[in-house]
Amino acid sequence: MNAVVPVLSIPSLPEQPLAEILQRAFAEDAPYGDVTSQLLLPATAQATAWLVAREPGTFSGGAVFTAAMKLQDPAAQVEQFVADGATFETGEKLMSVTGLARAVLTAERVALNLTQRMSAIATQTAVYAELIAGTRARVTDTRKTTPGLRILERYAVRCGGGHNHRFSLSDAVLAKDNHLAVLTGGDSAKLTAALAGVRAQLPHTVHFEVEVDSIEQIEPVLAAGVDTIMLDNFTNEELVAGVALINGRALVEASGNVNLTTIAGIAATGVDIISVGALTHSVRALDLGLDIELSRL
């Protein structure tokens, strides 16, 4: 039986960005077609193939696998047996495709590369999410994603029970230490006024977050009316103190030194958000394979 992550609804992947990603991938992998399949296989040969798990995990990428196959053979029949966000065991069949053998083999590597990475991210995220279950904290991704694949990797985080941070630099204001150094000229006394000036320019729909690296910065930042304060590289004791000081006046995000060993302790401090770059920047692709049999020539 496959367990589906119940924490979040998983949004659909937008068709157009997905198509663009796949088109770029096929332009790289088969710019002038798959010469091997074209030479060895009859044009009308049909094949059925199964996406099979070589190790256990949490699945993500059903729509990607389907779209990759259908880009090569629009008439291909694709079935998904394990839902995105569901767990699976070694040897389990996740999806199947029946279509032109040339198309299936041309699409194989692109489909595998993307579903293996997405499932790895979903699997890793599920482990992090389980470690903080029962606390008020949510685990979120960061912008430490593979260039060009952010929409897929962010979707995979959702499949694993995680949440998404801002998608891009255009989506929210997140003032970090380097921004503050330039903004205040190194004069901490100017911090509240400088941030309040930024706040005044923002529409009410734009979220405003500020990173601090010391307890002393919290009150001046709060006085500017920010929405979220990121406590960067705080010890757990400092996080507890920071949460108490903020006292609901803003959301509290913990960042830095977050891993599988530390996340439970960080969540126990009472923070609202824990951002984890490792969800996307350092996963090992999950071992999935495509097992093919020739249906008919």
ChimeraX commands (.cxc) that place a marker at each C-alpha (Angstrom):
marker #1 position 0.00,0.00,0.00 radius 0.5
marker #1 position 1.27,3.46,-0.94 radius 0.5
marker #1 position 1.11,6.18,1.70 radius 0.5
marker #1 position 0.35,9.63,0.31 radius 0.5
marker #1 position 1.77,12.66,2.12 radius 0.5
marker #1 position -1.32,14.25,3.74 radius 0.5
marker #1 position 0.22,17.53,4.87 radius 0.5
marker #1 position -0.22,19.66,1.76 radius 0.5
marker #1 position -2.23,19.80,-1.40 radius 0.5
marker #1 position 0.11,19.36,-4.35 radius 0.5
marker #1 position -0.56,21.86,-7.14 radius 0.5
marker #1 position -0.43,20.82,-10.78 radius 0.5
marker #1 position 2.66,21.65,-12.80 radius 0.5
marker #1 position 1.92,24.39,-15.38 radius 0.5
marker #1 position 1.95,22.86,-18.85 radius 0.5
marker #1 position 3.83,25.59,-20.70 radius 0.5
marker #1 position 6.91,25.83,-18.43 radius 0.5
marker #1 position 7.08,22.03,-18.33 radius 0.5
marker #1 position 6.94,21.83,-22.13 radius 0.5
marker #1 position 9.73,24.42,-22.40 radius 0.5
marker #1 position 11.95,22.48,-20.00 radius 0.5
marker #1 position 11.42,19.26,-21.93 radius 0.5
marker #1 position 12.01,20.92,-25.28 radius 0.5
marker #1 position 15.35,22.26,-24.05 radius 0.5
marker #1 position 16.24,18.85,-22.64 radius 0.5
marker #1 position 15.49,17.04,-25.91 radius 0.5
marker #1 position 17.33,19.71,-27.90 radius 0.5
marker #1 position 20.36,18.89,-25.78 radius 0.5
marker #1 position 19.98,15.09,-25.72 radius 0.5
marker #1 position 18.70,14.43,-29.25 radius 0.5
marker #1 position 19.25,17.58,-31.33 radius 0.5
marker #1 position 18.98,15.67,-34.62 radius 0.5
marker #1 position 17.05,12.66,-33.40 radius 0.5
marker #1 position 18.10,9.35,-31.86 radius 0.5
marker #1 position 20.30,7.82,-34.57 radius 0.5
marker #1 position 20.69,4.53,-32.70 radius 0.5
marker #1 position 16.96,3.87,-32.42 radius 0.5
marker #1 position 16.37,5.10,-35.97 radius 0.5
marker #1 position 18.93,2.65,-37.37 radius 0.5
marker #1 position 18.11,-0.37,-35.20 radius 0.5
marker #1 position 14.33,-0.24,-34.76 radius 0.5
marker #1 position 11.55,-0.38,-37.38 radius 0.5
marker #1 position 9.57,2.84,-37.52 radius 0.5
marker #1 position 6.34,1.02,-36.63 radius 0.5
marker #1 position 7.71,-1.10,-33.77 radius 0.5
marker #1 position 5.69,-0.76,-30.56 radius 0.5
marker #1 position 7.04,-1.14,-27.03 radius 0.5
marker #1 position 5.70,-1.21,-23.50 radius 0.5
marker #1 position 7.94,0.00,-20.69 radius 0.5
marker #1 position 7.60,0.32,-16.92 radius 0.5
marker #1 position 9.18,2.92,-14.67 radius 0.5
marker #1 position 10.45,0.72,-11.85 radius 0.5
marker #1 position 11.91,1.68,-8.45 radius 0.5
marker #1 position 15.38,0.29,-7.73 radius 0.5
marker #1 position 15.18,1.68,-4.19 radius 0.5
marker #1 position 12.39,2.96,-1.89 radius 0.5
marker #1 position 11.32,6.60,-1.80 radius 0.5
marker #1 position 8.61,9.19,-2.35 radius 0.5
marker #1 position 7.46,9.71,-5.93 radius 0.5
marker #1 position 7.41,12.98,-7.83 radius 0.5
marker #1 position 7.25,13.65,-11.55 radius 0.5
marker #1 position 4.35,11.71,-13.02 radius 0.5
marker #1 position 3.34,14.61,-15.26 radius 0.5
marker #1 position 6.95,15.06,-16.35 radius 0.5
marker #1 position 7.33,11.40,-17.34 radius 0.5
marker #1 position 4.03,11.55,-19.23 radius 0.5
marker #1 position 4.85,14.77,-21.07 radius 0.5
marker #1 position 8.32,13.53,-22.05 radius 0.5
marker #1 position 6.89,10.39,-23.60 radius 0.5
marker #1 position 4.08,12.24,-25.39 radius 0.5
marker #1 position 6.44,14.82,-26.84 radius 0.5
marker #1 position 8.12,11.97,-28.70 radius 0.5
marker #1 position 4.91,10.04,-29.44 radius 0.5
marker #1 position 1.67,12.01,-29.00 radius 0.5
marker #1 position -0.32,8.76,-29.28 radius 0.5
marker #1 position 1.58,7.03,-26.45 radius 0.5
marker #1 position -0.53,5.55,-23.67 radius 0.5
marker #1 position 0.87,6.43,-20.24 radius 0.5
marker #1 position -0.42,5.20,-16.88 radius 0.5
marker #1 position 0.62,6.24,-13.37 radius 0.5
marker #1 position 0.33,3.62,-10.62 radius 0.5
marker #1 position 1.93,5.53,-7.73 radius 0.5
marker #1 position 0.66,9.05,-7.08 radius 0.5
marker #1 position 2.97,12.02,-6.69 radius 0.5
marker #1 position 3.61,12.35,-2.95 radius 0.5
marker #1 position 3.13,8.63,-2.30 radius 0.5
marker #1 position 5.84,6.33,-0.99 radius 0.5
marker #1 position 7.02,3.24,-2.86 radius 0.5
marker #1 position 9.22,0.21,-2.29 radius 0.5
marker #1 position 12.08,-1.36,-4.23 radius 0.5
marker #1 position 10.83,-3.19,-7.30 radius 0.5
marker #1 position 7.51,-1.36,-7.46 radius 0.5
marker #1 position 6.14,-0.28,-10.84 radius 0.5
marker #1 position 5.49,3.46,-10.74 radius 0.5
marker #1 position 4.31,4.16,-14.30 radius 0.5
marker #1 position 3.96,2.50,-17.69 radius 0.5
marker #1 position 4.09,3.67,-21.29 radius 0.5
marker #1 position 3.05,1.96,-24.51 radius 0.5
marker #1 position 3.94,3.58,-27.79 radius 0.5
marker #1 position 6.42,3.69,-30.65 radius 0.5
marker #1 position 9.60,1.95,-29.54 radius 0.5
marker #1 position 11.79,4.64,-31.09 radius 0.5
marker #1 position 9.93,7.33,-29.15 radius 0.5
marker #1 position 10.06,5.48,-25.83 radius 0.5
marker #1 position 13.82,4.98,-26.12 radius 0.5
marker #1 position 14.41,8.55,-27.26 radius 0.5
marker #1 position 12.46,9.89,-24.26 radius 0.5
marker #1 position 13.93,7.43,-21.76 radius 0.5
marker #1 position 16.93,9.36,-20.47 radius 0.5
marker #1 position 15.25,12.76,-20.24 radius 0.5
marker #1 position 12.25,11.23,-18.46 radius 0.5
marker #1 position 14.48,9.30,-16.06 radius 0.5
marker #1 position 16.84,12.18,-15.32 radius 0.5
marker #1 position 13.99,14.44,-14.27 radius 0.5
marker #1 position 11.85,11.93,-12.36 radius 0.5
marker #1 position 14.92,10.56,-10.55 radius 0.5
marker #1 position 15.90,14.03,-9.35 radius 0.5
marker #1 position 12.37,15.07,-8.47 radius 0.5
marker #1 position 11.74,11.86,-6.54 radius 0.5
marker #1 position 15.05,12.31,-4.71 radius 0.5
marker #1 position 13.99,15.80,-3.61 radius 0.5
marker #1 position 10.56,14.55,-2.54 radius 0.5
marker #1 position 12.16,11.69,-0.61 radius 0.5
marker #1 position 14.64,13.96,1.15 radius 0.5
marker #1 position 11.96,16.51,1.98 radius 0.5
marker #1 position 9.73,13.81,3.48 radius 0.5
marker #1 position 12.51,12.84,5.88 radius 0.5
marker #1 position 12.96,16.45,7.03 radius 0.5
marker #1 position 9.20,16.97,7.35 radius 0.5
marker #1 position 8.80,13.84,9.45 radius 0.5
marker #1 position 11.50,15.01,11.87 radius 0.5
marker #1 position 9.52,18.17,12.74 radius 0.5
marker #1 position 6.04,16.64,12.70 radius 0.5
marker #1 position 3.99,17.83,15.64 radius 0.5
marker #1 position 5.79,21.18,15.96 radius 0.5
marker #1 position 4.57,24.55,14.67 radius 0.5
marker #1 position 7.45,24.75,12.19 radius 0.5
marker #1 position 7.26,24.14,8.47 radius 0.5
marker #1 position 10.22,23.12,6.34 radius 0.5
marker #1 position 10.76,25.22,3.21 radius 0.5
marker #1 position 13.09,25.17,0.25 radius 0.5
marker #1 position 15.40,27.98,-0.88 radius 0.5
marker #1 position 16.59,29.41,-4.20 radius 0.5
marker #1 position 19.47,26.91,-4.20 radius 0.5
marker #1 position 17.97,25.05,-7.13 radius 0.5
marker #1 position 19.25,23.78,-10.47 radius 0.5
marker #1 position 19.10,26.67,-12.99 radius 0.5
marker #1 position 16.16,26.14,-15.31 radius 0.5
marker #1 position 14.57,23.42,-13.16 radius 0.5
marker #1 position 13.29,25.42,-10.19 radius 0.5
marker #1 position 9.61,24.90,-10.97 radius 0.5
marker #1 position 10.12,21.11,-11.01 radius 0.5
marker #1 position 12.27,21.04,-7.89 radius 0.5
marker #1 position 9.87,23.28,-5.97 radius 0.5
marker #1 position 7.01,20.97,-7.00 radius 0.5
marker #1 position 8.99,17.98,-5.73 radius 0.5
marker #1 position 9.43,19.68,-2.34 radius 0.5
marker #1 position 5.64,19.92,-2.09 radius 0.5
marker #1 position 5.36,16.23,-2.98 radius 0.5
marker #1 position 7.57,15.47,0.03 radius 0.5
marker #1 position 5.41,17.47,2.44 radius 0.5
marker #1 position 7.50,20.64,2.42 radius 0.5
marker #1 position 6.60,24.23,1.62 radius 0.5
marker #1 position 7.98,26.73,-0.87 radius 0.5
marker #1 position 9.84,29.96,-0.08 radius 0.5
marker #1 position 9.69,32.89,-2.51 radius 0.5
marker #1 position 10.04,31.56,-6.04 radius 0.5
marker #1 position 12.34,34.29,-7.35 radius 0.5
marker #1 position 13.94,37.61,-6.52 radius 0.5
marker #1 position 10.87,39.31,-8.01 radius 0.5
marker #1 position 8.35,37.80,-5.61 radius 0.5
marker #1 position 9.13,39.34,-2.22 radius 0.5
marker #1 position 11.56,41.60,-0.41 radius 0.5
marker #1 position 14.16,39.67,1.56 radius 0.5
marker #1 position 16.81,42.01,2.93 radius 0.5
marker #1 position 19.95,40.12,3.93 radius 0.5
marker #1 position 23.11,41.24,5.69 radius 0.5
marker #1 position 24.76,42.60,2.56 radius 0.5
marker #1 position 21.66,44.60,1.66 radius 0.5
marker #1 position 21.56,46.07,5.16 radius 0.5
marker #1 position 25.25,46.96,5.08 radius 0.5
marker #1 position 24.74,48.98,1.90 radius 0.5
marker #1 position 21.42,50.44,3.06 radius 0.5
marker #1 position 22.71,51.73,6.40 radius 0.5
marker #1 position 26.32,52.36,5.51 radius 0.5
marker #1 position 27.28,50.25,8.50 radius 0.5
marker #1 position 25.45,52.52,10.95 radius 0.5
marker #1 position 23.05,50.30,12.92 radius 0.5
marker #1 position 21.28,53.39,14.28 radius 0.5
marker #1 position 19.88,53.98,10.77 radius 0.5
marker #1 position 18.37,50.48,10.50 radius 0.5
marker #1 position 14.76,51.20,11.51 radius 0.5
marker #1 position 14.42,54.33,9.41 radius 0.5
marker #1 position 16.01,52.69,6.38 radius 0.5
marker #1 position 13.72,49.66,6.56 radius 0.5
marker #1 position 10.65,51.79,7.25 radius 0.5
marker #1 position 11.44,53.72,4.08 radius 0.5
marker #1 position 11.43,50.46,2.16 radius 0.5
marker #1 position 8.19,49.35,3.81 radius 0.5
marker #1 position 6.50,52.60,2.78 radius 0.5
marker #1 position 7.25,51.92,-0.89 radius 0.5
marker #1 position 5.77,48.43,-0.94 radius 0.5
marker #1 position 2.25,47.48,-1.98 radius 0.5
marker #1 position 0.34,45.75,0.81 radius 0.5
marker #1 position 0.52,42.47,-1.12 radius 0.5
marker #1 position 4.33,42.27,-1.11 radius 0.5
marker #1 position 5.87,40.32,1.75 radius 0.5
marker #1 position 8.78,41.96,3.58 radius 0.5
marker #1 position 11.39,39.78,5.29 radius 0.5
marker #1 position 14.65,40.81,6.92 radius 0.5
marker #1 position 17.59,38.66,7.95 radius 0.5
marker #1 position 19.34,39.38,11.26 radius 0.5
marker #1 position 22.45,37.81,12.70 radius 0.5
marker #1 position 22.17,39.06,16.29 radius 0.5
marker #1 position 19.51,39.50,18.96 radius 0.5
marker #1 position 20.29,43.22,19.07 radius 0.5
marker #1 position 18.99,43.74,15.53 radius 0.5
marker #1 position 15.53,42.31,16.23 radius 0.5
marker #1 position 13.84,45.30,17.89 radius 0.5
marker #1 position 15.05,47.85,15.30 radius 0.5
marker #1 position 13.85,45.55,12.52 radius 0.5
marker #1 position 10.47,44.94,14.17 radius 0.5
marker #1 position 9.99,48.68,14.56 radius 0.5
marker #1 position 10.00,48.99,10.77 radius 0.5
marker #1 position 6.92,46.77,10.48 radius 0.5
marker #1 position 8.39,43.77,8.67 radius 0.5
marker #1 position 6.41,40.58,8.09 radius 0.5
marker #1 position 9.10,37.95,8.76 radius 0.5
marker #1 position 12.43,37.99,10.57 radius 0.5
marker #1 position 15.03,35.44,9.56 radius 0.5
marker #1 position 17.32,34.44,12.43 radius 0.5
marker #1 position 20.47,33.42,10.62 radius 0.5
marker #1 position 22.91,30.95,12.20 radius 0.5
marker #1 position 21.48,31.43,15.68 radius 0.5
marker #1 position 22.13,28.76,18.30 radius 0.5
marker #1 position 19.07,26.98,19.63 radius 0.5
marker #1 position 19.30,29.02,22.83 radius 0.5
marker #1 position 19.42,32.22,20.78 radius 0.5
marker #1 position 16.44,31.04,18.72 radius 0.5
marker #1 position 14.39,30.51,21.87 radius 0.5
marker #1 position 15.29,34.03,23.01 radius 0.5
marker #1 position 14.54,35.47,19.58 radius 0.5
marker #1 position 11.12,33.80,19.39 radius 0.5
marker #1 position 10.28,35.13,22.86 radius 0.5
marker #1 position 11.39,38.64,21.96 radius 0.5
marker #1 position 9.45,38.74,18.69 radius 0.5
marker #1 position 6.42,37.31,20.52 radius 0.5
marker #1 position 4.14,36.99,17.51 radius 0.5
marker #1 position 4.88,40.42,16.07 radius 0.5
marker #1 position 6.32,38.77,12.94 radius 0.5
marker #1 position 6.85,35.30,11.56 radius 0.5
marker #1 position 10.16,33.77,12.64 radius 0.5
marker #1 position 12.35,31.90,10.18 radius 0.5
marker #1 position 15.44,29.91,11.15 radius 0.5
marker #1 position 18.19,29.55,8.58 radius 0.5
marker #1 position 21.73,28.20,8.55 radius 0.5
marker #1 position 23.26,24.99,9.91 radius 0.5
marker #1 position 20.07,23.04,9.19 radius 0.5
marker #1 position 20.50,19.33,8.55 radius 0.5
marker #1 position 18.90,16.04,9.53 radius 0.5
marker #1 position 20.71,16.08,12.86 radius 0.5
marker #1 position 19.79,19.63,13.85 radius 0.5
marker #1 position 16.32,20.28,12.45 radius 0.5
marker #1 position 14.31,18.70,15.28 radius 0.5
marker #1 position 16.08,20.84,17.89 radius 0.5
marker #1 position 15.56,23.96,15.78 radius 0.5
marker #1 position 11.84,23.21,15.41 radius 0.5
marker #1 position 11.51,22.77,19.18 radius 0.5
marker #1 position 12.56,26.40,19.72 radius 0.5
marker #1 position 9.18,27.62,18.47 radius 0.5
marker #1 position 10.18,29.08,15.09 radius 0.5
marker #1 position 7.55,29.18,12.34 radius 0.5
marker #1 position 9.72,28.41,9.32 radius 0.5
marker #1 position 12.93,26.45,8.77 radius 0.5
marker #1 position 14.55,26.98,5.37 radius 0.5
marker #1 position 16.75,24.14,4.13 radius 0.5
marker #1 position 18.95,24.52,1.05 radius 0.5
marker #1 position 19.84,20.81,1.20 radius 0.5
marker #1 position 16.34,19.88,0.02 radius 0.5
marker #1 position 17.41,20.78,-3.51 radius 0.5
marker #1 position 21.12,21.55,-3.72 radius 0.5
marker #1 position 22.70,18.31,-2.56 radius 0.5
marker #1 position 20.36,15.39,-3.24 radius 0.5
marker #1 position 21.50,12.19,-4.95 radius 0.5
marker #1 position 19.25,11.12,-7.81 radius 0.5
marker #1 position 16.96,8.30,-6.77 radius 0.5
marker #1 position 17.57,5.04,-8.64 radius 0.5
marker #1 position 14.65,4.51,-11.01 radius 0.5
marker #1 position 14.84,2.41,-14.15 radius 0.5
marker #1 position 12.87,1.86,-17.34 radius 0.5
marker #1 position 12.24,-1.81,-18.10 radius 0.5
marker #1 position 11.21,-2.31,-21.73 radius 0.5
marker #1 position 9.76,-5.20,-23.67 radius 0.5
marker #1 position 8.95,-5.19,-27.39 radius 0.5
marker #1 position 5.23,-5.46,-27.97 radius 0.5
marker #1 position 5.11,-5.87,-31.73 radius 0.5
marker #1 position 7.00,-4.90,-34.86 radius 0.5
marker link #1:1,2 radius 0.2
marker link #1:2,3 radius 0.2
marker link #1:3,4 radius 0.2
marker link #1:4,5 radius 0.2
marker link #1:5,6 radius 0.2
marker link #1:6,7 radius 0.2
marker link #1:7,8 radius 0.2
marker link #1:8,9 radius 0.2
marker link #1:9,10 radius 0.2
marker link #1:10,11 radius 0.2
marker link #1:11,12 radius 0.2
marker link #1:12,13 radius 0.2
marker link #1:13,14 radius 0.2
marker link #1:14,15 radius 0.2
marker link #1:15,16 radius 0.2
marker link #1:16,17 radius 0.2
marker link #1:17,18 radius 0.2
marker link #1:18,19 radius 0.2
marker link #1:19,20 radius 0.2
marker link #1:20,21 radius 0.2
marker link #1:21,22 radius 0.2
marker link #1:22,23 radius 0.2
marker link #1:23,24 radius 0.2
marker link #1:24,25 radius 0.2
marker link #1:25,26 radius 0.2
marker link #1:26,27 radius 0.2
marker link #1:27,28 radius 0.2
marker link #1:28,29 radius 0.2
marker link #1:29,30 radius 0.2
marker link #1:30,31 radius 0.2
marker link #1:31,32 radius 0.2
marker link #1:32,33 radius 0.2
marker link #1:33,34 radius 0.2
marker link #1:34,35 radius 0.2
marker link #1:35,36 radius 0.2
marker link #1:36,37 radius 0.2
marker link #1:37,38 radius 0.2
marker link #1:38,39 radius 0.2
marker link #1:39,40 radius 0.2
marker link #1:40,41 radius 0.2
marker link #1:41,42 radius 0.2
marker link #1:42,43 radius 0.2
marker link #1:43,44 radius 0.2
marker link #1:44,45 radius 0.2
marker link #1:45,46 radius 0.2
marker link #1:46,47 radius 0.2
marker link #1:47,48 radius 0.2
marker link #1:48,49 radius 0.2
marker link #1:49,50 radius 0.2
marker link #1:50,51 radius 0.2
marker link #1:51,52 radius 0.2
marker link #1:52,53 radius 0.2
marker link #1:53,54 radius 0.2
marker link #1:54,55 radius 0.2
marker link #1:55,56 radius 0.2
marker link #1:56,57 radius 0.2
marker link #1:57,58 radius 0.2
marker link #1:58,59 radius 0.2
marker link #1:59,60 radius 0.2
marker link #1:60,61 radius 0.2
marker link #1:61,62 radius 0.2
marker link #1:62,63 radius 0.2
marker link #1:63,64 radius 0.2
marker link #1:64,65 radius 0.2
marker link #1:65,66 radius 0.2
marker link #1:66,67 radius 0.2
marker link #1:67,68 radius 0.2
marker link #1:68,69 radius 0.2
marker link #1:69,70 radius 0.2
marker link #1:70,71 radius 0.2
marker link #1:71,72 radius 0.2
marker link #1:72,73 radius 0.2
marker link #1:73,74 radius 0.2
marker link #1:74,75 radius 0.2
marker link #1:75,76 radius 0.2
marker link #1:76,77 radius 0.2
marker link #1:77,78 radius 0.2
marker link #1:78,79 radius 0.2
marker link #1:79,80 radius 0.2
marker link #1:80,81 radius 0.2
marker link #1:81,82 radius 0.2
marker link #1:82,83 radius 0.2
marker link #1:83,84 radius 0.2
marker link #1:84,85 radius 0.2
marker link #1:85,86 radius 0.2
marker link #1:86,87 radius 0.2
marker link #1:87,88 radius 0.2
marker link #1:88,89 radius 0.2
marker link #1:89,90 radius 0.2
marker link #1:90,91 radius 0.2
marker link #1:91,92 radius 0.2
marker link #1:92,93 radius 0.2
marker link #1:93,94 radius 0.2
marker link #1:94,95 radius 0.2
marker link #1:95,96 radius 0.2
marker link #1:96,97 radius 0.2
marker link #1:97,98 radius 0.2
marker link #1:98,99 radius 0.2
marker link #1:99,100 radius 0.2
marker link #1:100,101 radius 0.2
marker link #1:101,102 radius 0.2
marker link #1:102,103 radius 0.2
marker link #1:103,104 radius 0.2
marker link #1:104,105 radius 0.2
marker link #1:105,106 radius 0.2
marker link #1:106,107 radius 0.2
marker link #1:107,108 radius 0.2
marker link #1:108,109 radius 0.2
marker link #1:109,110 radius 0.2
marker link #1:110,111 radius 0.2
marker link #1:111,112 radius 0.2
marker link #1:112,113 radius 0.2
marker link #1:113,114 radius 0.2
marker link #1:114,115 radius 0.2
marker link #1:115,116 radius 0.2
marker link #1:116,117 radius 0.2
marker link #1:117,118 radius 0.2
marker link #1:118,119 radius 0.2
marker link #1:119,120 radius 0.2
marker link #1:120,121 radius 0.2
marker link #1:121,122 radius 0.2
marker link #1:122,123 radius 0.2
marker link #1:123,124 radius 0.2
marker link #1:124,125 radius 0.2
marker link #1:125,126 radius 0.2
marker link #1:126,127 radius 0.2
marker link #1:127,128 radius 0.2
marker link #1:128,129 radius 0.2
marker link #1:129,130 radius 0.2
marker link #1:130,131 radius 0.2
marker link #1:131,132 radius 0.2
marker link #1:132,133 radius 0.2
marker link #1:133,134 radius 0.2
marker link #1:134,135 radius 0.2
marker link #1:135,136 radius 0.2
marker link #1:136,137 radius 0.2
marker link #1:137,138 radius 0.2
marker link #1:138,139 radius 0.2
marker link #1:139,140 radius 0.2
marker link #1:140,141 radius 0.2
marker link #1:141,142 radius 0.2
marker link #1:142,143 radius 0.2
marker link #1:143,144 radius 0.2
marker link #1:144,145 radius 0.2
marker link #1:145,146 radius 0.2
marker link #1:146,147 radius 0.2
marker link #1:147,148 radius 0.2
marker link #1:148,149 radius 0.2
marker link #1:149,150 radius 0.2
marker link #1:150,151 radius 0.2
marker link #1:151,152 radius 0.2
marker link #1:152,153 radius 0.2
marker link #1:153,154 radius 0.2
marker link #1:154,155 radius 0.2
marker link #1:155,156 radius 0.2
marker link #1:156,157 radius 0.2
marker link #1:157,158 radius 0.2
marker link #1:158,159 radius 0.2
marker link #1:159,160 radius 0.2
marker link #1:160,161 radius 0.2
marker link #1:161,162 radius 0.2
marker link #1:162,163 radius 0.2
marker link #1:163,164 radius 0.2
marker link #1:164,165 radius 0.2
marker link #1:165,166 radius 0.2
marker link #1:166,167 radius 0.2
marker link #1:167,168 radius 0.2
marker link #1:168,169 radius 0.2
marker link #1:169,170 radius 0.2
marker link #1:170,171 radius 0.2
marker link #1:171,172 radius 0.2
marker link #1:172,173 radius 0.2
marker link #1:173,174 radius 0.2
marker link #1:174,175 radius 0.2
marker link #1:175,176 radius 0.2
marker link #1:176,177 radius 0.2
marker link #1:177,178 radius 0.2
marker link #1:178,179 radius 0.2
marker link #1:179,180 radius 0.2
marker link #1:180,181 radius 0.2
marker link #1:181,182 radius 0.2
marker link #1:182,183 radius 0.2
marker link #1:183,184 radius 0.2
marker link #1:184,185 radius 0.2
marker link #1:185,186 radius 0.2
marker link #1:186,187 radius 0.2
marker link #1:187,188 radius 0.2
marker link #1:188,189 radius 0.2
marker link #1:189,190 radius 0.2
marker link #1:190,191 radius 0.2
marker link #1:191,192 radius 0.2
marker link #1:192,193 radius 0.2
marker link #1:193,194 radius 0.2
marker link #1:194,195 radius 0.2
marker link #1:195,196 radius 0.2
marker link #1:196,197 radius 0.2
marker link #1:197,198 radius 0.2
marker link #1:198,199 radius 0.2
marker link #1:199,200 radius 0.2
marker link #1:200,201 radius 0.2
marker link #1:201,202 radius 0.2
marker link #1:202,203 radius 0.2
marker link #1:203,204 radius 0.2
marker link #1:204,205 radius 0.2
marker link #1:205,206 radius 0.2
marker link #1:206,207 radius 0.2
marker link #1:207,208 radius 0.2
marker link #1:208,209 radius 0.2
marker link #1:209,210 radius 0.2
marker link #1:210,211 radius 0.2
marker link #1:211,212 radius 0.2
marker link #1:212,213 radius 0.2
marker link #1:213,214 radius 0.2
marker link #1:214,215 radius 0.2
marker link #1:215,216 radius 0.2
marker link #1:216,217 radius 0.2
marker link #1:217,218 radius 0.2
marker link #1:218,219 radius 0.2
marker link #1:219,220 radius 0.2
marker link #1:220,221 radius 0.2
marker link #1:221,222 radius 0.2
marker link #1:222,223 radius 0.2
marker link #1:223,224 radius 0.2
marker link #1:224,225 radius 0.2
marker link #1:225,226 radius 0.2
marker link #1:226,227 radius 0.2
marker link #1:227,228 radius 0.2
marker link #1:228,229 radius 0.2
marker link #1:229,230 radius 0.2
marker link #1:230,231 radius 0.2
marker link #1:231,232 radius 0.2
marker link #1:232,233 radius 0.2
marker link #1:233,234 radius 0.2
marker link #1:234,235 radius 0.2
marker link #1:235,236 radius 0.2
marker link #1:236,237 radius 0.2
marker link #1:237,238 radius 0.2
marker link #1:238,239 radius 0.2
marker link #1:239,240 radius 0.2
marker link #1:240,241 radius 0.2
marker link #1:241,242 radius 0.2
marker link #1:242,243 radius 0.2
marker link #1:243,244 radius 0.2
marker link #1:244,245 radius 0.2
marker link #1:245,246 radius 0.2
marker link #1:246,247 radius 0.2
marker link #1:247,248 radius 0.2
marker link #1:248,249 radius 0.2
marker link #1:249,250 radius 0.2
marker link #1:250,251 radius 0.2
marker link #1:251,252 radius 0.2
marker link #1:252,253 radius 0.2
marker link #1:253,254 radius 0.2
marker link #1:254,255 radius 0.2
marker link #1:255,256 radius 0.2
marker link #1:256,257 radius 0.2
marker link #1:257,258 radius 0.2
marker link #1:258,259 radius 0.2
marker link #1:259,260 radius 0.2
marker link #1:260,261 radius 0.2
marker link #1:261,262 radius 0.2
marker link #1:262,263 radius 0.2
marker link #1:263,264 radius 0.2
marker link #1:264,265 radius 0.2
marker link #1:265,266 radius 0.2
marker link #1:266,267 radius 0.2
marker link #1:267,268 radius 0.2
marker link #1:268,269 radius 0.2
marker link #1:269,270 radius 0.2
marker link #1:270,271 radius 0.2
marker link #1:271,272 radius 0.2
marker link #1:272,273 radius 0.2
marker link #1:273,274 radius 0.2
marker link #1:274,275 radius 0.2
marker link #1:275,276 radius 0.2
marker link #1:276,277 radius 0.2
marker link #1:277,278 radius 0.2
marker link #1:278,279 radius 0.2
marker link #1:279,280 radius 0.2
marker link #1:280,281 radius 0.2
marker link #1:281,282 radius 0.2
marker link #1:282,283 radius 0.2
marker link #1:283,284 radius 0.2
marker link #1:284,285 radius 0.2
marker link #1:285,286 radius 0.2
marker link #1:286,287 radius 0.2
marker link #1:287,288 radius 0.2
marker link #1:288,289 radius 0.2
marker link #1:289,290 radius 0.2
marker link #1:290,291 radius 0.2
marker link #1:291,292 radius 0.2
marker link #1:292,293 radius 0.2
marker link #1:293,294 radius 0.2
marker link #1:294,295 radius 0.2
marker link #1:295,296 radius 0.2
marker link #1:296,297 radius 0.2
view
